[in-house]
Amino acid sequence: MAHFQTTLTLATQGQGLYEFTADVIEWTARKKLTIGLLTVFCSHTSASLILQENADPDVSLDLQSFFERLVGDGPSLYRHSQEGPDDMPAHIRAALTDVSLTIPVRDGKPTLGTWQGIFLFEHRTAPHQRRIILHLSGD
């Protein structure tokens, strides 16, 4: 069984969903595995990963709006504020989603559904550089 690993760096411009499906597909295809398993891992506590529809950009906007309503912003709501007023809400939003995804790989491609895309969900308001680790194993 072969193992491959790389780190992607994604630049964000504040809160929102940032699709990086094409980067994942391109890297996975270069490994030429017939069958395998891909793990996508976000090494941060104030950003997360989701598989979501990538055909209609309104889906991303609606998801972001929903999370803003679900987890309110405001310095009076939380004790933790050392890293700014948006940090604790970002931690909660990340806890409600996930920091890793597992995707089967067949014939060198992640087996995503027709409208599925891989997104970094940035929960902080300021721009950040986010590290995403890709680990592929298989034959």
N, C-alpha and C positions, 0 to 999 in steps of 0.2 A: 504494500500500500504506500502510495506517495503522499507527501505532505508539502504544502506550499503556504507561504504567509507573506503578506505585505501590509503596509500602512498607507492609507489615503489621508490626506489633509484637506479638509473642506473649510473654506472661508465663508463665514456667515455675515450677514449684514443686520443682525438683530433677529427678533422673533419671527418664526415662520418655518415652512417646510422646504427643504432643499433636496431635490431629487438627484441621486447619483447612480441610478440604475445602469446607465451606459458604461460608466467606469467599471462597475462590477462585472458586467457581461464581457467587456473587452478583456479584463484581466483573467477571468475564468476561462475564456476561450483560448487564450495563449497557453494554458496548461495542458490542453488536449487530453483531458480525462474522459473516459467513456461513462463512468458512473462515480458519483461521489457525494460529499456533503460539504456545503459551504456554511461557515459561521461568519456572521458580520457582527462586529462588536464595537460599541461606542465607549471609549474610555473616559467618560465624563459623567458627573452627577447632576448636571443642570441642562443636559440635552439628552435626546433619546432617539430610538429608531422605530420606524413603523413601515409596514407594507400597506400600501394604500392605492386607490385609484389614481392613475396618472393621465387620464384622458381629458378630464374637465378641471381646470384650475380652480373652479369654485369649490370643489371638494376640499382642497387645502385651506382655502380661506374660511370655509365653514368650520373645519376642524379647529383651526386656530381660534376663531371666535368662541366656539363651544368651550375650549379649555380656559379661555380668559374669563368666561362666566362661571365655570365650575370652580376654578381656583382664583379667587380674587387677588388683586394687587392692593397694596396699601401697607405702609410701615406699622400701622397700629394693629394689624392682624397677626403678626408673628414676632416671636422673641429674637430669632436669628436674623441679624441685619448687618453683620460685620463686612459682608461683601456687596452691600447695596440692597435697596428695597425690592429689587426684582429677583434676588437670589433664592430666598426661601420659596416663593411661588414656583420658581423654576425647578427646585428640588422636588416639590410635590407633583408637579406635572410630569417630571421624569419618572417618579415612582409609580404613577398611574399608567405609564406606557411600558417601554422595555428598553434595555440597553444592548440586547443581542437578538439576532434573528438566525434561524437555522433553515436553510433552503436546500432541497435536494438538487443535485446536478446530474443531467443526463446528456450524453453526446456533447460534452463540453459547454453546456449552457445551463444556467439556473432555470429551474422549471417553474417560472413565474406564470401566473394566469394572464389572460389577454390584456386586462387593464391594470395589472399590478405593477407598481413601481416601488423602489426602495428609497426611503426618505430619511434624512436627518431632520429631527424635529428640534429646532433651536428654541429654547425656552427663555433665554436671557435677552434683554433689550439691546445690549451693545454688541458690536461685531466681535466674533471670536474665530480662532483657528481650532477646529475640532479634528481629533485623530480617530479614524475608523480603521480597525484591524480586520483584515480579511484572512480567514484560515480555510484552506481547501484540502480535503483529504479524499482519497479514492484511488481507483485504478484506471 
